[in-house]
Each structure stands twice: as C-alpha cells, then as structure tokens.
Amino acid sequence: MDIESIEYPRYLLCKEIFMALDFRSLLAEHIPDGGRGARPRRGKYDFAVAYPDPASLPHDKIMECLSEALSETGDDLAVYPHPQGNTPLREYVADKIKRERDINATADDIILGNGSGQPIDMISAILVNPGDVVITDEWVYGGTLNTLRRHSADIRGVSADEEGMDPDALNFEISKAIQEGKRPKYVYLIATFQNPQGFTITRRRREQLLEVTHRHGVPILEDDCYADNRYGGDQVTSMYNLDDQNSVMYVGSFSKIIAPGMSLGYMTGPDEVLDRAMTVKSGRISEFTAMAVEKYARRYLDAHVEEINNIQRVKRDAMLASLGENFGTGAEWSDPDGGLYIWMKLNDDADMVSLSSKALEEIDVGFHPGTNYSPDGASGRNYIRLCYGYNQPEEIEEGIGKLGAFLAKEGALKS
C-alpha cells in the first residue's frame, strides 16, 4: 500500500485544535514547586549571598596551574576520569584532611563532587526514604534543607546555644522519633562556623553529641565546608576524628576558599556509604577544574587561605562594629570566629520576609530572611542572615547604616 494514499482523519491534521501535552499532570509529587524566573537582583550592599571578595580570586595563578596541568597530562582528557574523580586531587584531599582535620583517609576513600552539595545529595539518596526523619539544627543552611525536601525527608530542627546543638534536645528528638517507629537516618551538623548561626561546636559538646548518637545508633553527617575560613579562636578537631564507632560521614569543599564558581567538594565515610554513593553519583566533575585545583592547591592554597582570611577578618570586624553603632540594643547578633555569616534577631513582630524585598527596592541592601533557614520554611520571620564576604569594608559600614535606619523606620528593632 502506498502510504501517501492513506487518508488520515481530518482531526489529526488540524493544527487549530492540536493540544500540547500538559506536563503539570506528570510532575513528581515529592519535588517542591519552583521555577527558573529571572535571576534575583542583587543589592549594591549585597549581604544576601556568600560571594567572596572578587579581588581575592586568584585568576592568574589558576590559569598558570591549568596551563601547566594541560601540558603535563592533557592527553588524559581523551578518556573519562576515574569515577570517584581526579586521582591526584583525591590524593591531595586525603593529605589535607589528615593534616588539618585529623582524618585518616586514602585517595580511595575520597569521592569528589560538585561542591559539598552533591555529596550531601548522594548521601541523602542512599539513606533517606520518603518520610524518614533527618535531624538538623533549628536554623540551618537552606541548600541542605532543599536537598532533604527533594528526598521527602521529615526534617526536625533542634535548638542550640553558643556551644552548638543542645545534646539533651537532640536526645529528646531522637527518642521521640524512635518511639514513632522512625529512627532518624542521620543528624546533619555544620560543626565549624555554622551557617547561618556562626557558632563552632566546642570539643566537649561534640563529644556529648556523639555520645547521644552512639547510644541511639544514629549516624552524623558532618559538613565542614567553612573550616578553613578561620579568623580567630582555636581549631577544634573534626567530629569524624572524635568518632570511634565508624558512624560519621564527612563532606568538605574548596568553594569558599578558591571560588564558588569552580564548585568542587569531596566526601569520605564508612565503606558501605562510599560504595553505595557511587551507585547514585550523577556525572563527573570537570577534569579541567580538578587538574587546575590540584596544581593550585599544592602550590598556593595555604598562602591564599591566609590572605583571604585576613581580608575577611577585616570585613567581619567592620560589620560587627557597624552593627554596634547602628543597631545598639535594637537587635541581637552573633559574633563568629570565622565563616561568612552573622545571624541577627529582630523584634518578635518583625516580618523580615516582606522587609527583605522592600529593603532591596528602597535602600539597595540585600539580606536573607530567617525563613530560608527553617526546617518548616515558615519560622524565623524575625531573623535575618547577613554575609560580609562580598562588599568592601567602607561599603559594609555604609550599607549597615542604611539598614539600621530602614529597620528602625519600619519598627523592626527591639524597643
């Protein structure tokens, strides 16, 4: 039969009544709503996101190291790299975390990822079933919260004081979940320079938290991505090192000490976790990035970290001083020894969600409301997170001055 002679029903040929497929009916129910949208406008005084000082980015040295790596091992780009990531860089990471965080690991124990976010996602993928309990701080990094929501976790926040998460509150929350038949899959902790609260968990408190999790048979996921950003205080050993029951999973990152745009992190942990994580690992990190970072890290990283910490220390001090001058007793805020954030509590009735948009429009100041860091996505409307990484000290002082006057006018400060 000649296919061209077949007469198709007219409705199959009529474009006017053609109906496009509605994908909304097909979307997975466990994925939160979102969208592409326009890129959010950044304020002149950008205290919202954790960008480093642009002047501190080591462009020339990274290009030097990439050029050298390409001349030495560029032919390796003709084949896919090791599934766990660039081997020389994994060897460097193993040396680094042994030297600085007291973690015994070899290159075989390291998996590279896109920032620390991909390892956290991989760990969640292999441990968390829909409805499983994961415990975090009462206020915690929004990126991890979004990851846990994608995995349909039951996220439960635990309060903290200046020493870190409250072990009694953690014990209560774990016991409650177990009574419900939902033993938590893990406790997520940013133990050093917590985001957004800024505290570092003391060694004594780390040991207390481990005692609680050991008693209940619950692992810890230690996110150590800010450990290098220290401006004062004493270094505290990693929870991974303090653990004697093979119950801690560890992730770290180069993003905050080299460049966020390079998005390079790593993980280690128990063999069972590493083996299973490789089954859900999606894609490989850029071999260009890995080769450049490995060369750069061995040659320049220690000096670069010292340099950027000196820069960030000045910025932190500028923000703290300006907060004291412009806010007085009208707010409470953290005083971190490192990291990039200051956590602030305003008047109990303040709605910083709506005021964040208004401040950006009226005074060109950006900040994040506390709801971004709440497990329930609604609490913390009277809190904000301020980042001092991007602007110069004089801009920080000017921006905090504008913010103080604006919040006073809006009635957001404590009386």
N, C-alpha and C positions, 0 to 999 in steps of 0.2 A: 504493500500500500504506500502511496506517495504521501509523506507526512504533511506536505504543503497543501494537500487537497482536503485535509481534515477540517471540518467546520467546528470551531470552538464556540461554546455558549457565549452570547454577547456579554454577559456579566463578567466573564474572565478577561475581556479585552477593554472594558470601560474604565478608564483611569479616574473618571469623575467619582465613582463610588468605591474606589480602592481604599481599603482601611489599613493603616500602618499598625504593626504589632505594638500592643501596649505592654511594655516591659514592666510596668509597675506591678502588674499581677504576678510577675515571675520572680520578683526580688526576694532574696533570702530574708526571712523574718528576723533573724538574730543580728543582722547588720544594722547599726544605728543610721538614722537619717543624716544626710549631709549633702554636700554639693561642691561643684567647682567654684562657681562665683568669681567675683573679681578679687584680685589679691588685696588683702586689707591694707588700707592706707596707714602708713607709719607716721608717727608724730615727729616733729623736729626734735623734741625731747623724748626719745624712744626708750622708755623704761619698761616696755612690754616684753620684749624677747631677748634671749640670751646671745646676742651677737657680741663677738669680741671686738676690740679696738681695730678698725680696718688698717690703721698704720702699723700694727704689730704683725700682720700676716706676712710670713717670710717668702714672698713670691720668688725672689731671685734665687734663694737657696733651694727651694723646692724644684725650680726649673733646672738648676745645676744638677741636683741629685737625679732627677728624672732622665736628663740627657745622659748622665754617666751610666745609669742603670740600663738604658736602652742600648748603649754602645757595648755593654758587657754581656747582657742577657736578652737583648731584644728578640733574638730568634725564638725564645721561649713563647712569644706571643702567638706563634703559629699553631700552638696546641693549647687546649684548655688547661688552666692551672689545677693544682691539687684541689679536690673537692672541699677541703677544710680551709683553703686559702693559701696564699703565697707562703711557701715554706720558710724562706729567710725571715720574713716578718713574724711568723709564728714563733720562730726561734728567738727573735728579739723580745717579743711579748713575754715569753716564758722567763727570759732573763730579767726583764723589767719587773714583773710582779713578784719574782723571788727576791730581788734586791730591795724593792720599795714596799711590798705588801706582805712579805714573809710567806709567800705561797709557793709550794713545791709543785712544779709542773714542767713537762717537756713540751716540745712543739706538737707532739702527737695528742697532747691533752688540750690544745687550743683550737677553737673554731673561730674564724674571722667572720664578721658580719657587717651590715650597713649600720654604722653607729652601734650604740648599745641597744637600740630599739629592736632590731631584728633578732638578736639573741633572746631578748625578753619575749618576743612573739613566738619564737621557736619553742622555748621552754613552756610557755602557756599552751601551745598547740599540743604538746605531748603529754601534759599533765591535766589540763582543765577540760572537763566535760561541761556541757551546758548546765547551769545551776550549781556547779561546785563552788565552794567557798574559798576565796583568797583574801587574806588579811593584809591591810596596808596601814600606813599612818592615817590619822584623821584628816590631814591635809597632805596631798602627795602629788607628784608630777602628773600633769594631765595626759601626757603621751602614754604613760603606762596604764592609766585609767581607761583610755580609749582602746588600748590593746585588749585589756581584760573585758571590756564591754563587747568587743567583736567576738570574743570567745564565750559570751553569755555567762560570765562568772558572776557569782553573788559576792560583791565586794563589800567588805566590812572594815570600817575605819576604827583605829584605836588611838586614844589620846596620848599625848607626850608632854614632857616637861623639858627643862633646859638640858637634861642629860640624855634625852631621847625617849623612845616609846616606853610607856609605863608597863613594866612586866606583870604587875597584878591585873591591869586592864587586859593585857594580852592573854593571860591565863584564863580570865573570865570569858573572853570572847571565844577562845579555842574550846573551852569546856562546854560553852553553850552550843557551839556548832556540833560538837561530838554528840551531845545529848539529842540533837535534832537528827542524828544519823548522817551528818555531813562534815566529816573530819576535813579541816582545811587542807588544800593541796599545797599551799606554801604561804609563807609570810614574806612580803616584799619590803625591803628596807634600803633606803639610801643612807647608809650609816655615817658617811662623812660629808658634811656640808649639805644637809638635806634640802631638797627642792620641794616646796618653796620656803620652808621654815628656817633653814640656815644652820640648825644645830648639828653638832657632831656627837654621836653616841659615845659616851665615855667607855673606857675599857671595863669598868665594873658593871655598867649597865649592859654592855654586850654579853658579858658572861652570864648575867641574870636572864637575859632574853634567850640565850642558848639553853640555859637550864630549863626554861619553860618549854621551849620547842622540843628539846630532847625528851622531856617527860611525856609529852603527848605524841611523839613520833611525827612531827610536822617539820618539813624542810624550810630553809630560808633561801630566798633569792637576794643576794647582796649586789646592789647596783653601785659601783664605785667610780662612776664617771667623773666625779668632781674632786677626787682625792689629790690630784696634782695641783689644784688651784688653792694653795695654802698661803695665807698672808701673815699668820701668827699662830700661837699655840703649839702644842706638842702633837706629833704624829701618833695616831693610835693604830695598833696593828689591825689587820683585817679580821672580820668575823670568820672568814674561811680558815685563817690560821688558828683561831681560838677553838674551832670546832674539832672534836675528837671522835665524832660519830659519822663522818662522811655524809653530812646532811646539808651542806651549804653549796649552793650554785653561785657562781661569781661572774659578773659582767663588768667590762670597762670600756673606755672609749678614748680615741685621740681627738674627737671633735672639738672639745673645749680647750685643747692645748695646741692644736695646729690650725684647723679651720673647720667650721661646721659643714661647709660645702663639700669637704672630702668624705664626710660621713663614713668613718671607719672605726669599728669596735671589735670586741672579742669576748669570748666566754670560755669558762672551764667549769668542771664539776665532776660528779661521780661518773664512772664509765657508762653506767646504764643510761644516764641522761644524755651524755655526749653521743653515744651510739644511736639512740632514738632521735635525737635532734637532727642528725644528718639525714634522716628519712623525710623530714619536713622542710629542710632548708631549701629555699627557693632561689635559684640562680647563684651566681658567684659575684664577689665584689670585683671592682675594676682592677685588673692586673697593673694597669698604668699607675693607679693610685697607690696600690700596695708596694710596687717597686720604688716609687718616689718616697713614700713614708718610711720604708725600711732604711734606705740610704740616709735620709734626712735625720731620722731618729738616732741612728748610731753616731752621727757626726755632730749634730747641732741641738738635739732636743733638750738636753739638760740645761744648757745655757739659755735656750729660748724660753723654757718654763720659768726660769729665774727672772728673765726680762719681763715677761708678760705678768708675772705675779707682782713685780714691783710697780708696773703700770696700774694693775687692778687694785692694788692696795691703796694707792693714791685716790683712785676713783671711789672706792668704798668709803674711805675716810671723808672725802668731800660730800658724799651723800649723807653719811651719818651726821656730820657737822651741820649740814644744811637742814636736815630734818629737825635737829635740836633747836636751831634758830627759828624755823618757820612753823613748827608744829607744837613745840613746848609740851604741855601736858594734854594736848588735844588728841593724842593718839599714842598707841604703844607699838614698838617695833623691835625687831631682832637686831643683834649685834654680832654678826658671824665672823669667824676667824678665816673664812675662805669661801669658795664658791662664787656665785654671781648674783645672789638674791637677798633682798630684805623683805621680810614679811611684816605687814602692818595691820593692826586692828583699829578700826574707827568706831564712831558712835554706834551703839547697838541698832539704832533705827536707820542707819545709813544704807542706801541702796547703791552699791558701787558698780552693779551691773549697768544700770542706766547712766550713772555718772561717768563711767568709762567712755561711753560714746560721746557724751556731752563735753568732757574734758578734751577729747581729741579734736572735736569741732571748734570749741571756743578758745582753748589756750594752747593747742598743738602739743599736748602731753599725752603719751600713751602709757597705759599700765593694764595689767590683767586683774579682773575681779576674783575674789576667793572662790567663787563657784566653779571656776576652771579646775580647781584642785580638790574638790569634794567628791568622795565616792558616790554620793547620791546626786551630784550635779546641781543641787539646789542650795545646800547650806553654804555659809560663808559669804553672804551678800555684803557684810560689813567689813570684809577683809580685802586687801589688795597685795599683789606681789610687785615689787619694784626691782628692776635689774639695772645695775650700774656699769655694765660692760661696754656699751657702745659709745655713749657720749663722752666728750672731754670734760674734765673737772669743772671748768667755768660754765659749761652748758648744763651740767648736773645741778650746780648751785642755782642757776637761773631757772631751770625747769622745776626744781623742788620749791623754789619761791613762788612760782606761778601756781603750782599745785596746792600749796598750803593756803594761799589766798582764795583760790577757787573753792576748795572744800570747806573753808570757813564760811564763805558766802552761801554755800549750799546747805549749811547746817550739818555737815557730816562729821565735824570734830566733836570730841567729848567736851562737855562744859566743865 
